[in-house]
Amino acid sequence: MPRYTVILIAIMIVSILFVFSACDTTAERTIVTVSIEEGTIVASYTLHQSIELENARLTLTYSDGFTDTVSITEDMLAGFSTANIGTYTLVVEYEGRSATLVYTVTQQDTSITVSSVEPLDFKTEYFVNDVLSVTGAKLRITYSDSVTEDIVVTEGMVTASSFNTKTATGASAPRNMSVSASTRGGLANCMVAYTVLPLATISSFTVTSTPTLIFQKGTATSELTARLSSLSYRVEYSDSTVVNLDFNASYMTITGFSTANTGNYSLSIRYVDNKSRNKSLSLSYQIIEQITEHQVTYDYNYIGVATVDVMTVNGLAPTRPTPTRNGFTFLGWYTKSGEIYSNNPWNFQDRVQQEMTLYARWSKINYTITYVGVANESLNKTHFAQYDIESAFSLYEESREGYVFGGFDKGGGVIVNSITLGSIGNLTLTAVWTPIQYNIVYNLNSGTAPNPNNPSTYNIEDSFTFSAPTRTGYNFTGWKNNADQQTINGISAGRIGALSVTAQWSIINYT
């Protein structure tokens, strides 16, 4: 092998390994170092001053050299306190890596004081039993040196005894919560007015459809829960609010249910919402003796469809199938098969006492046939105005003067001459007619044919005038029908039959 070939192969192998190595490195990229972006966190504080993280960012450097930044949040901090004077180290942790910042805490400048405190974005409207929310709330502090600072409010800054939502206040008599924060100018205080509104009451708690609750003696409560879980519930409040619910044991409690004895009883469902408002509803239920289960077989009662076996539920046949069958109307489930008897169908409110088979009853559907393009006295209209799925017959051939019958178009250009077994649906059959073409023979009687020549055929729908031939020394005086010797000048619509005509001439007398 030539030397340069070996070198080329070696270079290709090294390139391939480099590519795979690069891909593998990208797939396993990890964070190598994290660092606090310079200037995004203050490194000098006074006693009791809070840290400001609004612009704080952390730079991430990955194993492949890629860098990214993330915002620094309070849950990432460790080692921050301004309770005492001194020099300390703030630690920022992120996904197993950490960065540090040395910061100092000094004595407050007693010459700087708080000039004003302005509460911003506080929630000021609560309902009875609501909890305090300071999300988004801030204190805007203005100092004596004209510097302004926004401090994010935490729940700990609100004096607990100043916030109370146990009773309503009314819009005209608000309460005041006391909010305080440590600042570079000392402790800043302000009062924030808030109102506590009364809660709307539950006016009704109902089930959207009243169930029939029948259980056998000794039935487990879990069966009741399953039945109640299939229902939908509606809660209406005094302020017209409506809530639709599914059954949930975490906020609905059942009392008064027992299957120890037979009889008719009432149970209660108590609903409690997330603000401790509650309402109850009552449902009637019946406990019956235990019933032996029986198998009910549903026979669809026509060839090619299998039977369906189901077990009774509490002696009642479950929701019955509603079968369909081409060309038939389903009439119900009967205890006898075959054609319709005078007996009534099975009453599904009756209890099943033994295994039994129910048979589907069917009635053939009669379909109509509408004929278009045929005479009123058509035999098809008289004899074949209806049919059903079991009908099979040939249609009569229609007749019409001047036309050949081409069958019936049942739509889409499909031509039929019969109704076949298994056909369904109302039909509109349009007769297809083709005009008969009749020959025309022209006897020019020593003349010359016109140009263009007269048609050699016609049909019952045609209408045209014969063109005149020419003959030297003669005037053309018309055409004569050879059959009746009558003058004929052309074809009129409605004419039928073959035609033979002869040109008529008169000699020209010259002076």
N, C-alpha and C positions, 0 to 999 in steps of 0.2 A: 504494500500500500504506500503511495507517495507520502512524503513527509508533510507536505502542506495540507493533505487531506486529514491526517491525524490531528494536526493543529486545529483545523476548522471544526472537527467533531468535538474536540476538547472544549473549545470556546462555546459551542452550542450547549454542551452539557452544563457548563458553569452558568450560562445564562438562564437555562431552565431551572436549575437549583436556586438561583437568585430570585427568580419570579415566584417560585413556590414558597421560598423563605419569606419574601415580602408579603405575600397573601396571608401566610400563617401568622406573621407578626401583626397584621391588621386585625385578624380575627381574634387575637388574644390581647388586644390593647388594654393596658391597665394604667391607673393613675400613679405617677411616680412621685410628684410633689404637689403641694398646695401652698399658696402664698396669699397674704392679704394685699389687695391693691392699695398702693400708696395713696394716702390722703382720703381714703373712704371711711376710715374710723378715726375719731379724735383720740389723741394720745395723752391729753392733759385734761384733768377734771378737778372740780372743787368738791368739798365734802357733800355727800348725799346727792350728787348730780347723776342723772340717768344717762345711760348710753344711747346714742342715736344711731339706728341701723338703716335708716331710709335709703342711703346711697352706698351702704357697705357691700363690697364685692369680694369674692374669693377667686383667684386664678388657679385653674387646674392644668397641670402639664402631664401629658400621657407618654407612655413608653415609646410611641412612634414619633414623638416630637410635636404632636397636635396639642393645641391649647384651647381652653374654653373658660368661661366665667359663670359663676352662680351667685345669687344673692345670699347674703349672710342673714340668718334668722336667729332668734334668741335661743332656740333649742340646740344650736350648734356651739354655744358659748360655754366656757368653763373658766372659773377664776376671776370673774369680774365683780368688784365691790368698791364702793366709794364711801364706806362707813368710817374708814380711818385714813389719816394722812400717811403717805409713803409711796414707794415705788413697787409696782406689781406687774405680773405677767398675765395677759389675757390669752387664752387658748381657744382656737377655732378648730373644731373637728369635723371632718367630712369623709365618709366612707373609708374609715380606717387610717386616714392621713390627717395631720394637724399642722397648723401654722400658729405662730405666736406674735404678740405685740406687747412691748413694754410700755406701760402707761404710769402716770404719776397722779396722785391725789394730794391737793394742797388745801390750805386753809382758805375759806371763802374771803373774798375781798369785801370787808365790811362797809366799804364806801359805796358798794353797789347794792341797791335795794330793788325790790319788786314794785314797779309803778302801777301796773294793772294786770288783771287776769281775765281772759275772755274764754268762756267755754264754747267749743266748736263741735258740731255734729253729734250731740248727745241725743239718745233716744229719750223723748219726753212724754210719750204716751204709752201707758201700760194697761193691761187688764188685770182684774183681781187674780191674785196668786201667780202672776208672771214673775220670773226671776230677772235680776238686774242684767242689763246688756250694755257694755261699753264699747262694743265693736265700732271702730272708726272714730271714736270720741278723742278729742285733743283739748289741751289747755294752751292757749296762746299767751305767753308771758312776755310782757314788755318791761325792760329794766330801766333803771335811772340813767344808764349810759346810752339809752335809745336803741339798744339791741333787742331784737324780737326773737323768741324761741317758741317752737311748737313742741309740746310734750305729749306723747301718746299716753292715754289714760288706761290704767289697769284697774281691776275690781278692788285691789287692795288700797287704792287711793280714795275710795268712797267710804265714808264712815258708815258702818253697818247699821247703826241705829237710826240713821237718817233716811234709809230706804225701806219703805213698808208698802206692800201691795195686798195686805190681807183684807182691807176694806176699800171701797171706792171713795174717791174724793169729790167727784163732780168737776166739771170743766171750769167753774168759776172759783174754786177753792183749791188750787194746786198745793202739793207738798214741795219741800225743798230738800235735795240731797246735798250733803257737804262733801266737797272734793278738795283734796290737798296734795301738793307735790313738792319734793325737795328740789330747789333750784340754786343756781349760782348766786342768787340774791337773797337766799334764805327760803323759808317755807312759804309757798304760795297757796292761798285758800280762795275758794269761791263757792257760791250756792247755785245749784241748778234746779229750776222749778220743773216739776213733772206732775202729771195727772194719772189717776187710776180709775179706769172706766169699769162699770159693772159688766159682768158676763151675761150674754144672752142665755136664756134657759132652754132646756129641751122641752119642746111642746108635745112631741109625739115620737114614739119608737114603734115601728110596725114591720111586719113581714109582707113583702110585695104580693105573695100569693099564699093563701091559707092552705097548709098541707093536710092530708089525711094521715094521721099518725096512729097506726095499729101495730101493736107488738104482741108477740107471744109471751106467755108467762115465763119469767126467768130470763128474759132477754137482757144482754149486757148493755150498760149505759153507752158503750162505744157505738152501738147501732143507732141510738138516738142522735149522738153527735154526728154520725155520718149522714143521717137524714137532714139534720139541721144545716149541715155544711153545704147541702145542695140548694139551699134557699138564698134569696137575696133580701137584705134588710134596708130600711129607710129611716133616717133620723132627720127630723125637722126641728129647727130652733125658732125661738121667738122673734129673731131678726130676719126670718124668712130663708135663712141658710138651710140647704138640703144636702145631706151626705148619704150616699149609697154605700152599703157595706156588705162584705161576705162574713160568714160566721167565723169568729176567732175567740178561742177560749181565754186569750190574754186580756180581753176587755169585755167579754160576755160570760156571765155566770148563770148556770142552770140550777134551779131549785124546784123541788116538788115532783121529781120523777122517780117512780118506783114500779117495778114489774113483779112485786111479790104476790099480788092478788089481782084477780080479774075484775073488770069494771071500767067505768068512765071517770077520768080524772083531768086535772088541769096542772100544767107546769108553768114556771115563770122563767123568763130570760131577762137578766138585768144587764144593761149596757152602761159602762162608765167610760167617758171620753178622757182625753189627755189633760183636761182641766178639772177633773173630778166631778163633772156634771153627770147625772145618771137618770135613767128612765127604764121602766120594766114593761114587758108585754106578756100576755098569757096565751097559751096554746092548749087546746083540748087534745087528749089522747085516750086510746082505748087499749086495755090489756085483755087478751083472749087466751083460751087454753091452747096449749101446744098442739100443732096440727102436723099430721104426717104429710110429708112432701110427696107430690105425684108428678110424673113426667107427662108433659103435653107435647104431642107431635103435631106440627103444622104441615099438612100435605097440600102442596100448591096445586095438585089435582090436574096436572097436564104433563105430557111426556117430556123427558129431558131435564126436569128440575127436581133436585133432591129435596127430601123432607128436612125440616128443622126441628130439633128436639130441645125443649127448655123445661126447667123445673118451676113448679109453682112457688110463689112467694107468699107465705102466710095463707096458703090455700087459694090464693088468687093467681090466675094466669098472668104472667108479666105482660108488659106492653106488646101487643101482637104485631106481627109483620104486616105491612101493607104491600102486597105483591103487585106487580104489573105484568101485563101480557099483551102482546101485539094483537090488535083486532078485537079485544074483549074488554068489558067493563067489570071490575071486581065488585062483587055484591056483598061480601062478608065471609065470615067463618061459620061453617055448619058442622053438625055432628054426623051428617050423611053426605056421601059423595054423589056424583051424577048431576042430573039436571035439577032445576029449582023445584022444591017441594013447597007445600003450604006452610010447613013449620018455620018458626022464627030462627034467626041466626043465634049463635051462642052469646049469652049475656055475660060480659066479662066482669060483672060485679058478683056473679055467682061463684061460690067456692067449689073448687075441684075436689071430688070425693074419691076419685080413682084415676088410674092412668087412662088417657083417652087420646084420640086423634081428631083434630079439627081439619075440615076440608074447605079449601077455597072454592067459592061458587063464582061462575063466570057467565056473562051474558054477551053474546056476539053483538058487535057494533055494526049497524047498518049504515053504509056510506052511500052518498048520492052521486049519480053520474049526470052531468050537464052536457048536452050535445050542442055544438055550435056549427052552423053552416049546413044544416040538414032541414028537410021539409018537416012541417008540423005533423004530418001523417007517417013519419018515419017509424018503422017497426022497432028500431032500437029505443026510441022514446017510449013506445008502448010497452015493450017487454023487458027492457034492461035499464030502468031508471034508478035501480038500487042494486047493491051487492054487499057481501060480507067476506070475511077472510077465508071462508070455506067455499066460496063461489068459484066456478070455472065454466066459462061459456065463450063461444065465438060470437062476435058481433055481426049483425046483418050487413051485407054490402049495400051501400047507398047508391042511388042513381040520380043523374041530373043531366038534362038535355045539353048536349054540346060539350060534355066533360067526361073524363075518365076518373073514376074514384080510386084514390091512392091510399086508403086506410085513414086512421084517426091519429092526429098529433096530440099526445097527452102533455106536451110541454117540452121545451128545449129541443124540438126536432125529433123526439122519440116517437116512432110510428108504431101503433098497435092495431091488431085486428081481433083481439080477444082479451078477456079478463082471466088471468091465470090464478091458480090456487095459491093463497098466501098474500094476495094483494091487499093493501089497506089504504085508507084515506079517501076523502072526497075527490072526484075526478072531474075535470073539464076536458072533453074530447072534441077537438076541432077537425071537421072533415077536411081532407086534403084533396083538392080538385085540380086536374090538369086539363086545360082546354084541348079539344081534338083539332088537329090540323087537317083542313080540307084542300084538295088540289083545285087549281084554276087552269083551264086549258084555253089559250087564246088562238083563234083562227084569224090570221091577219088578212085573209081574202086578197092576196097579191100585194099587200102593203108591206111597209117596213116597220119593225118594232120601235117604240119610242126609246129614248135614252135619257135616264136609266129605264130599264124595262119594268113592266108592271110586276107585282108580287106573284109568285107561282103558287102560294098557299095562303090560307087565312084561317082564323078560328072565330068562335062566337063572340069574342070580345073585341075583334078588329073593326075598324071603320076607316075607309079610305076611298078615294075617287080614282077610277081608271085613267091612266094617261092615254092620249090619242096617238095612234100610229100615223104614218105618212104614206102617200102614194102619188107618184107623179101624174098630173093631169086630172086628179080627183080631189074632191073635198070629203073629209071624214065627217059622217053624219051621226056616229054613235055606235054603241055595241048592242048586239041582240043576244038574249039568252036563248041558247039552242034548245033548252028544254020546253019553254013555253012561248018562244018567239016574241017575247016582250023586250022592250028596250031596257037596258040596265047600264047605269053610269058608274057603278062602284059597289063597294061592300058596306052594308050598314050593320051596326052592332046588333047581335041577336040572330043573325042569319046562320044556317048550318047547311051542310051537304056539299058534295062536289059540284063544280060549276064549269060549264063550257060556253064560251061566248064567241061571236063572229063580228068582225069589223064591217061596218056599213059605209058605202061610198056613193057619191053622186059625181057624174062626169062634169068637167069644167068646159063650158062653151066659150071659146075665144073669139073676138071680133077682128 
